[in-house]
Amino acid sequence: MKESLNQVVKTVPYNSFGKILINSGRIYPEEFGGNCIQQCKQLSELLELEGYDVKFLKSVTEEQILHYAILCSDGKNKFYIDPFLMHTEPINIDESLNRRQELISPAHPFQETKSSKIVFNPIGENSFEIILYGLTPEGGYKEIHTYPYDLEKVLDSLPSLDDQELNHRQKKLVMRVLEPNGAVTNLSLYHQTGFMDISRVNDVNTRARMRYETDAFLKECEKLSRHLRVRLDQVLSFFYQGHALYIDNFNPDSIYSKKS
């Protein structure tokens, strides 16, 4: 279970443009990964091959954003697994609910003696929330995501990407990659401006953010494309295709929209 989780975290990047492209009838290389549904699908297939019983959990955040995770059972206990959050240890749901106590799993990126973390917080008899805390430049923690779950609303299968609505509150497109050296790289394109930047957090507490069209930006993008084993122009092309499709659907007043 743990091995399969970490395999998917390391080999299936997260991206938020894939669904937009797929919904428009376009395809893109599997090296680019996918959203939480696609990540869970790949991990669930590995877990089922290992003999685990796999179900799914759906969360609706305060901002009405949908998120999906895996509910995995070994016949004795149920475990929470979420490759999107890049945690390294499955969380024993039964242990936490029975003891009414929080459980913590480390999550990437790791920096010296610290790491990001997810916290399993029991709320009711069959409900809980998962909170992702990321490291700050000062070495502290800040809350990044909070996902509430209800174990009475377990899903037998994941929705198809065609059934999932696009997030009209989305501010940017993102691709996040865990590199072999432990660095986490985020490439972003902002809908309002059309600008891109790339940021990297590595295991020695080094943070860097490069703006679009600088030499440093292109150098980091080249590293990312080599890691994915794709061409740099492919990376940038899929971002801009997703951006254009999003603008056409949700932001007709943008200077980048064909309708303006």
Short mmCIF file of the C-alpha atoms (twelve columns), coordinates in Angstrom:
data_MODEL
# 
_entry.id   MODEL 
# 
loop_
_atom_site.group_PDB 
_atom_site.id 
_atom_site.type_symbol 
_atom_site.label_atom_id 
_atom_site.label_alt_id 
_atom_site.label_comp_id 
_atom_site.label_asym_id 
_atom_site.label_seq_id 
_atom_site.Cartn_x 
_atom_site.Cartn_y 
_atom_site.Cartn_z 
_atom_site.pdbx_PDB_model_num 
ATOM 1   C CA . MET A 1   0.000   0.000  0.000   1 
ATOM 2   C CA . LYS A 2   2.681   2.454  1.027   1 
ATOM 3   C CA . GLU A 3   4.914   1.460  -1.871  1 
ATOM 4   C CA . SER A 4   2.130   1.968  -4.414  1 
ATOM 5   C CA . LEU A 5   1.251   5.367  -2.941  1 
ATOM 6   C CA . ASN A 6   4.831   6.572  -3.191  1 
ATOM 7   C CA . GLN A 7   5.232   5.153  -6.691  1 
ATOM 8   C CA . VAL A 8   2.304   7.194  -7.995  1 
ATOM 9   C CA . VAL A 9   3.379   10.316 -6.092  1 
ATOM 10  C CA . LYS A 10  6.790   10.074 -7.760  1 
ATOM 11  C CA . THR A 11  5.709   9.118  -11.267 1 
ATOM 12  C CA . VAL A 12  2.292   10.723 -11.923 1 
ATOM 13  C CA . PRO A 13  2.503   14.534 -11.950 1 
ATOM 14  C CA . TYR A 14  -0.508  16.636 -11.023 1 
ATOM 15  C CA . ASN A 15  -1.869  18.992 -13.645 1 
ATOM 16  C CA . SER A 16  -5.014  21.098 -13.856 1 
ATOM 17  C CA . PHE A 17  -5.092  21.586 -17.633 1 
ATOM 18  C CA . GLY A 18  -5.659  17.956 -18.655 1 
ATOM 19  C CA . LYS A 19  -9.362  17.890 -17.896 1 
ATOM 20  C CA . ILE A 20  -9.943  21.048 -19.926 1 
ATOM 21  C CA . LEU A 21  -8.141  19.535 -22.907 1 
ATOM 22  C CA . ILE A 22  -9.879  16.159 -22.608 1 
ATOM 23  C CA . ASN A 23  -13.305 17.800 -22.382 1 
ATOM 24  C CA . SER A 24  -12.557 19.590 -25.655 1 
ATOM 25  C CA . GLY A 25  -11.651 16.316 -27.363 1 
ATOM 26  C CA . ARG A 26  -7.878  16.758 -27.225 1 
ATOM 27  C CA . ILE A 27  -5.322  14.309 -25.927 1 
ATOM 28  C CA . TYR A 28  -1.934  14.813 -24.329 1 
ATOM 29  C CA . PRO A 29  0.978   12.521 -23.330 1 
ATOM 30  C CA . GLU A 30  0.517   10.458 -20.168 1 
ATOM 31  C CA . GLU A 31  3.870   11.810 -18.949 1 
ATOM 32  C CA . PHE A 32  1.990   14.990 -17.997 1 
ATOM 33  C CA . GLY A 33  -0.080  13.129 -15.395 1 
ATOM 34  C CA . GLY A 34  -3.533  14.437 -14.532 1 
ATOM 35  C CA . ASN A 35  -5.849  15.804 -11.874 1 
ATOM 36  C CA . CYS A 36  -6.881  14.127 -8.604  1 
ATOM 37  C CA . ILE A 37  -9.294  11.780 -10.417 1 
ATOM 38  C CA . GLN A 38  -6.641  10.564 -12.826 1 
ATOM 39  C CA . GLN A 39  -4.070  10.164 -10.051 1 
ATOM 40  C CA . CYS A 40  -6.516  8.183  -7.900  1 
ATOM 41  C CA . LYS A 41  -7.455  6.006  -10.860 1 
ATOM 42  C CA . GLN A 42  -3.853  4.974  -11.481 1 
ATOM 43  C CA . LEU A 43  -3.185  4.325  -7.804  1 
ATOM 44  C CA . SER A 44  -6.416  2.376  -7.306  1 
ATOM 45  C CA . GLU A 45  -5.458  0.009  -10.122 1 
ATOM 46  C CA . LEU A 46  -2.148  -0.755 -8.396  1 
ATOM 47  C CA . LEU A 47  -3.844  -1.283 -5.032  1 
ATOM 48  C CA . GLU A 48  -6.425  -3.648 -6.506  1 
ATOM 49  C CA . LEU A 49  -3.650  -5.700 -8.096  1 
ATOM 50  C CA . GLU A 50  -2.179  -6.056 -4.608  1 
ATOM 51  C CA . GLY A 51  -5.483  -7.450 -3.338  1 
ATOM 52  C CA . TYR A 52  -6.822  -4.441 -1.444  1 
ATOM 53  C CA . ASP A 53  -10.476 -3.418 -1.471  1 
ATOM 54  C CA . VAL A 54  -10.666 0.065  -2.971  1 
ATOM 55  C CA . LYS A 55  -13.448 2.635  -2.689  1 
ATOM 56  C CA . PHE A 56  -13.398 6.407  -3.131  1 
ATOM 57  C CA . LEU A 57  -14.166 9.502  -1.086  1 
ATOM 58  C CA . LYS A 58  -15.548 12.793 -2.352  1 
ATOM 59  C CA . SER A 59  -14.943 16.121 -0.648  1 
ATOM 60  C CA . VAL A 60  -16.704 19.436 -1.266  1 
ATOM 61  C CA . THR A 61  -14.754 22.358 0.179   1 
ATOM 62  C CA . GLU A 62  -16.138 25.628 1.505   1 
ATOM 63  C CA . GLU A 63  -15.358 27.111 -1.907  1 
ATOM 64  C CA . GLN A 64  -17.461 24.338 -3.514  1 
ATOM 65  C CA . ILE A 65  -14.385 22.712 -5.044  1 
ATOM 66  C CA . LEU A 66  -14.656 18.942 -5.577  1 
ATOM 67  C CA . HIS A 67  -11.798 16.666 -4.602  1 
ATOM 68  C CA . TYR A 68  -11.406 12.874 -4.631  1 
ATOM 69  C CA . ALA A 69  -9.291  10.493 -2.562  1 
ATOM 70  C CA . ILE A 70  -8.993  6.739  -1.984  1 
ATOM 71  C CA . LEU A 71  -10.514 4.650  0.802   1 
ATOM 72  C CA . CYS A 72  -8.437  1.462  0.948   1 
ATOM 73  C CA . SER A 73  -9.134  -1.573 3.144   1 
ATOM 74  C CA . ASP A 74  -6.802  -4.455 4.030   1 
ATOM 75  C CA . GLY A 75  -9.672  -6.457 5.569   1 
ATOM 76  C CA . LYS A 76  -8.970  -5.172 9.064   1 
ATOM 77  C CA . ASN A 77  -8.620  -1.418 8.793   1 
ATOM 78  C CA . LYS A 78  -9.548  1.361  6.388   1 
ATOM 79  C CA . PHE A 79  -6.918  3.794  5.161   1 
ATOM 80  C CA . TYR A 80  -7.038  7.271  3.657   1 
ATOM 81  C CA . ILE A 81  -4.767  7.710  0.626   1 
ATOM 82  C CA . ASP A 82  -4.462  10.830 -1.521  1 
ATOM 83  C CA . PRO A 83  -1.682  11.061 -4.143  1 
ATOM 84  C CA . PHE A 84  -2.579  14.700 -4.872  1 
ATOM 85  C CA . LEU A 85  -1.417  15.666 -1.365  1 
ATOM 86  C CA . MET A 86  1.907   13.852 -1.916  1 
ATOM 87  C CA . HIS A 87  1.900   12.228 1.527   1 
ATOM 88  C CA . THR A 88  4.176   9.253  2.163   1 
ATOM 89  C CA . GLU A 89  2.182   7.151  4.661   1 
ATOM 90  C CA . PRO A 90  -1.382  5.817  4.339   1 
ATOM 91  C CA . ILE A 91  -3.490  7.078  7.264   1 
ATOM 92  C CA . ASN A 92  -5.329  4.509  9.382   1 
ATOM 93  C CA . ILE A 93  -8.856  5.910  9.553   1 
ATOM 94  C CA . ASP A 94  -10.157 3.364  12.084  1 
ATOM 95  C CA . GLU A 95  -7.291  4.028  14.479  1 
ATOM 96  C CA . SER A 96  -7.907  7.757  14.438  1 
ATOM 97  C CA . LEU A 97  -11.699 7.574  14.733  1 
ATOM 98  C CA . ASN A 98  -11.593 4.949  17.497  1 
ATOM 99  C CA . ARG A 99  -9.102  6.918  19.571  1 
ATOM 100 C CA . ARG A 100 -10.590 10.305 18.644  1 
ATOM 101 C CA . GLN A 101 -7.138  11.673 17.941  1 
ATOM 102 C CA . GLU A 102 -5.321  13.337 15.086  1 
ATOM 103 C CA . LEU A 103 -2.932  11.395 12.891  1 
ATOM 104 C CA . ILE A 104 -0.149  12.923 10.826  1 
ATOM 105 C CA . SER A 105 1.537   11.765 7.635   1 
ATOM 106 C CA . PRO A 106 4.638   13.479 6.207   1 
ATOM 107 C CA . ALA A 107 4.264   14.940 2.727   1 
ATOM 108 C CA . HIS A 108 6.582   16.266 0.061   1 
ATOM 109 C CA . PRO A 109 8.556   18.452 -0.131  1 
ATOM 110 C CA . PHE A 110 11.013  17.465 2.601   1 
ATOM 111 C CA . GLN A 111 13.397  20.190 3.769   1 
ATOM 112 C CA . GLU A 112 16.280  19.253 6.027   1 
ATOM 113 C CA . THR A 113 14.631  17.907 9.220   1 
ATOM 114 C CA . LYS A 114 11.091  19.038 8.317   1 
ATOM 115 C CA . SER A 115 8.484   18.254 5.726   1 
ATOM 116 C CA . SER A 116 5.031   19.329 4.708   1 
ATOM 117 C CA . LYS A 117 2.344   17.239 6.413   1 
ATOM 118 C CA . ILE A 118 -1.269  16.187 6.234   1 
ATOM 119 C CA . VAL A 119 -3.326  15.977 9.400   1 
ATOM 120 C CA . PHE A 120 -6.267  13.595 9.800   1 
ATOM 121 C CA . ASN A 121 -8.733  15.329 12.128  1 
ATOM 122 C CA . PRO A 122 -11.734 13.265 13.346  1 
ATOM 123 C CA . ILE A 123 -14.932 15.319 13.572  1 
ATOM 124 C CA . GLY A 124 -17.872 12.948 14.077  1 
ATOM 125 C CA . GLU A 125 -18.436 9.221  14.352  1 
ATOM 126 C CA . ASN A 126 -18.084 8.812  10.590  1 
ATOM 127 C CA . SER A 127 -16.666 12.124 9.477   1 
ATOM 128 C CA . PHE A 128 -13.270 13.739 9.377   1 
ATOM 129 C CA . GLU A 129 -11.245 16.408 7.643   1 
ATOM 130 C CA . ILE A 130 -7.838  16.293 6.032   1 
ATOM 131 C CA . ILE A 131 -5.653  19.390 6.310   1 
ATOM 132 C CA . LEU A 132 -2.500  19.918 4.266   1 
ATOM 133 C CA . TYR A 133 0.124   22.105 5.909   1 
ATOM 134 C CA . GLY A 134 3.001   23.422 3.821   1 
ATOM 135 C CA . LEU A 135 6.314   24.741 5.073   1 
ATOM 136 C CA . THR A 136 6.879   28.495 5.094   1 
ATOM 137 C CA . PRO A 137 10.232  30.098 4.174   1 
ATOM 138 C CA . GLU A 138 10.694  30.782 7.908   1 
ATOM 139 C CA . GLY A 139 10.402  27.087 8.735   1 
ATOM 140 C CA . GLY A 140 6.870   27.201 10.126  1 
ATOM 141 C CA . TYR A 141 3.620   25.822 8.715   1 
ATOM 142 C CA . LYS A 142 0.664   27.295 6.892   1 
ATOM 143 C CA . GLU A 143 -2.632  25.678 5.970   1 
ATOM 144 C CA . ILE A 144 -2.890  25.014 2.238   1 
ATOM 145 C CA . HIS A 145 -5.953  22.796 1.739   1 
ATOM 146 C CA . THR A 146 -8.772  21.484 3.950   1 
ATOM 147 C CA . TYR A 147 -10.983 18.631 2.727   1 
ATOM 148 C CA . PRO A 148 -14.029 17.389 4.715   1 
ATOM 149 C CA . TYR A 149 -15.203 13.777 4.259   1 
ATOM 150 C CA . ASP A 150 -18.188 11.654 5.260   1 
ATOM 151 C CA . LEU A 151 -17.681 7.871  5.465   1 
ATOM 152 C CA . GLU A 152 -21.414 7.372  4.938   1 
ATOM 153 C CA . LYS A 153 -20.987 8.715  1.398   1 
ATOM 154 C CA . VAL A 154 -18.430 6.308  -0.020  1 
ATOM 155 C CA . LEU A 155 -18.221 5.900  -3.804  1 
ATOM 156 C CA . ASP A 156 -17.736 2.604  -5.631  1 
ATOM 157 C CA . SER A 157 -16.130 4.332  -8.595  1 
ATOM 158 C CA . LEU A 158 -14.646 7.625  -9.690  1 
ATOM 159 C CA . PRO A 159 -16.538 9.994  -11.962 1 
ATOM 160 C CA . SER A 160 -15.357 10.306 -15.532 1 
ATOM 161 C CA . LEU A 161 -13.648 13.537 -16.472 1 
ATOM 162 C CA . ASP A 162 -16.598 14.300 -18.742 1 
ATOM 163 C CA . ASP A 163 -18.935 14.221 -15.722 1 
ATOM 164 C CA . GLN A 164 -16.832 16.609 -13.646 1 
ATOM 165 C CA . GLU A 165 -17.607 20.290 -14.111 1 
ATOM 166 C CA . LEU A 166 -14.802 22.733 -14.751 1 
ATOM 167 C CA . ASN A 167 -13.864 24.985 -11.847 1 
ATOM 168 C CA . HIS A 168 -14.987 28.465 -12.864 1 
ATOM 169 C CA . ARG A 169 -13.112 29.972 -9.880  1 
ATOM 170 C CA . GLN A 170 -9.776  28.673 -11.088 1 
ATOM 171 C CA . LYS A 171 -7.137  31.419 -11.070 1 
ATOM 172 C CA . LYS A 172 -4.336  29.520 -12.738 1 
ATOM 173 C CA . LEU A 173 -3.269  26.313 -14.451 1 
ATOM 174 C CA . VAL A 174 -0.670  24.267 -12.614 1 
ATOM 175 C CA . MET A 175 1.591   21.308 -13.206 1 
ATOM 176 C CA . ARG A 176 3.392   19.925 -10.156 1 
ATOM 177 C CA . VAL A 177 6.230   17.430 -10.390 1 
ATOM 178 C CA . LEU A 178 8.207   15.562 -7.736  1 
ATOM 179 C CA . GLU A 179 11.730  15.229 -9.090  1 
ATOM 180 C CA . PRO A 180 14.109  12.330 -8.309  1 
ATOM 181 C CA . ASN A 181 16.206  14.566 -6.041  1 
ATOM 182 C CA . GLY A 182 13.155  15.350 -3.888  1 
ATOM 183 C CA . ALA A 183 12.540  18.841 -5.264  1 
ATOM 184 C CA . VAL A 184 8.933   19.823 -5.943  1 
ATOM 185 C CA . THR A 185 8.536   21.990 -9.039  1 
ATOM 186 C CA . ASN A 186 5.378   23.969 -9.828  1 
ATOM 187 C CA . LEU A 187 4.825   25.480 -13.270 1 
ATOM 188 C CA . SER A 188 1.914   27.937 -13.313 1 
ATOM 189 C CA . LEU A 189 0.015   29.995 -15.881 1 
ATOM 190 C CA . TYR A 190 -2.229  32.765 -14.526 1 
ATOM 191 C CA . HIS A 191 -5.543  33.255 -16.305 1 
ATOM 192 C CA . GLN A 192 -5.872  36.982 -15.608 1 
ATOM 193 C CA . THR A 193 -2.545  37.964 -17.131 1 
ATOM 194 C CA . GLY A 194 -1.444  35.017 -19.257 1 
ATOM 195 C CA . PHE A 195 1.944   35.135 -17.525 1 
ATOM 196 C CA . MET A 196 3.790   32.036 -16.347 1 
ATOM 197 C CA . ASP A 197 6.217   31.330 -13.554 1 
ATOM 198 C CA . ILE A 198 8.010   28.296 -12.179 1 
ATOM 199 C CA . SER A 199 8.933   27.638 -8.564  1 
ATOM 200 C CA . ARG A 200 11.014  24.951 -6.932  1 
ATOM 201 C CA . VAL A 201 11.331  23.810 -3.333  1 
ATOM 202 C CA . ASN A 202 14.105  21.311 -2.656  1 
ATOM 203 C CA . ASP A 203 15.340  19.249 0.246   1 
ATOM 204 C CA . VAL A 204 17.853  21.806 1.522   1 
ATOM 205 C CA . ASN A 205 15.290  24.533 2.121   1 
ATOM 206 C CA . THR A 206 16.105  26.376 -1.078  1 
ATOM 207 C CA . ARG A 207 13.207  28.191 -2.714  1 
ATOM 208 C CA . ALA A 208 13.230  29.871 -6.083  1 
ATOM 209 C CA . ARG A 209 10.596  31.480 -8.300  1 
ATOM 210 C CA . MET A 210 11.347  32.530 -11.856 1 
ATOM 211 C CA . ARG A 211 9.153   34.713 -14.062 1 
ATOM 212 C CA . TYR A 212 8.285   33.935 -17.660 1 
ATOM 213 C CA . GLU A 213 10.805  34.561 -20.437 1 
ATOM 214 C CA . THR A 214 13.811  35.016 -18.168 1 
ATOM 215 C CA . ASP A 215 16.837  32.805 -18.717 1 
ATOM 216 C CA . ALA A 216 16.305  31.229 -15.295 1 
ATOM 217 C CA . PHE A 217 12.677  30.413 -16.150 1 
ATOM 218 C CA . LEU A 218 13.591  28.702 -19.407 1 
ATOM 219 C CA . LYS A 219 16.428  26.809 -17.734 1 
ATOM 220 C CA . GLU A 220 14.084  25.424 -15.062 1 
ATOM 221 C CA . CYS A 221 11.476  24.562 -17.699 1 
ATOM 222 C CA . GLU A 222 14.113  22.641 -19.633 1 
ATOM 223 C CA . LYS A 223 14.932  20.644 -16.484 1 
ATOM 224 C CA . LEU A 224 11.244  19.909 -15.998 1 
ATOM 225 C CA . SER A 225 10.735  18.770 -19.586 1 
ATOM 226 C CA . ARG A 226 13.798  16.501 -19.424 1 
ATOM 227 C CA . HIS A 227 12.447  14.912 -16.258 1 
ATOM 228 C CA . LEU A 228 9.094   14.302 -17.972 1 
ATOM 229 C CA . ARG A 229 10.872  13.095 -21.126 1 
ATOM 230 C CA . VAL A 230 8.947   15.490 -23.338 1 
ATOM 231 C CA . ARG A 231 9.885   18.573 -25.336 1 
ATOM 232 C CA . LEU A 232 9.716   22.020 -23.757 1 
ATOM 233 C CA . ASP A 233 7.479   23.303 -26.553 1 
ATOM 234 C CA . GLN A 234 4.984   20.538 -25.681 1 
ATOM 235 C CA . VAL A 235 4.882   21.650 -22.059 1 
ATOM 236 C CA . LEU A 236 4.213   25.283 -22.957 1 
ATOM 237 C CA . SER A 237 1.779   24.376 -25.739 1 
ATOM 238 C CA . PHE A 238 -0.528  22.342 -23.495 1 
ATOM 239 C CA . PHE A 239 -0.579  25.114 -20.915 1 
ATOM 240 C CA . TYR A 240 -1.583  27.718 -23.467 1 
ATOM 241 C CA . GLN A 241 -4.184  25.452 -25.056 1 
ATOM 242 C CA . GLY A 242 -5.761  24.885 -21.641 1 
ATOM 243 C CA . HIS A 243 -5.607  28.605 -20.876 1 
ATOM 244 C CA . ALA A 244 -7.322  29.567 -24.137 1 
ATOM 245 C CA . LEU A 245 -10.096 27.005 -23.626 1 
ATOM 246 C CA . TYR A 246 -10.652 28.144 -20.034 1 
ATOM 247 C CA . ILE A 247 -10.847 31.805 -21.048 1 
ATOM 248 C CA . ASP A 248 -13.363 31.009 -23.774 1 
ATOM 249 C CA . ASN A 249 -15.561 29.177 -21.268 1 
ATOM 250 C CA . PHE A 250 -15.417 31.406 -18.207 1 
ATOM 251 C CA . ASN A 251 -13.827 34.798 -18.790 1 
ATOM 252 C CA . PRO A 252 -15.185 36.591 -21.849 1 
ATOM 253 C CA . ASP A 253 -13.904 39.972 -20.616 1 
ATOM 254 C CA . SER A 254 -10.263 38.899 -20.637 1 
ATOM 255 C CA . ILE A 255 -7.995  40.497 -23.202 1 
ATOM 256 C CA . TYR A 256 -6.987  36.954 -24.133 1 
ATOM 257 C CA . SER A 257 -10.547 35.911 -25.011 1 
ATOM 258 C CA . LYS A 258 -11.620 35.668 -28.608 1 
ATOM 259 C CA . LYS A 259 -14.948 37.193 -27.572 1 
ATOM 260 C CA . SER A 260 -13.460 40.465 -26.311 1 
# 
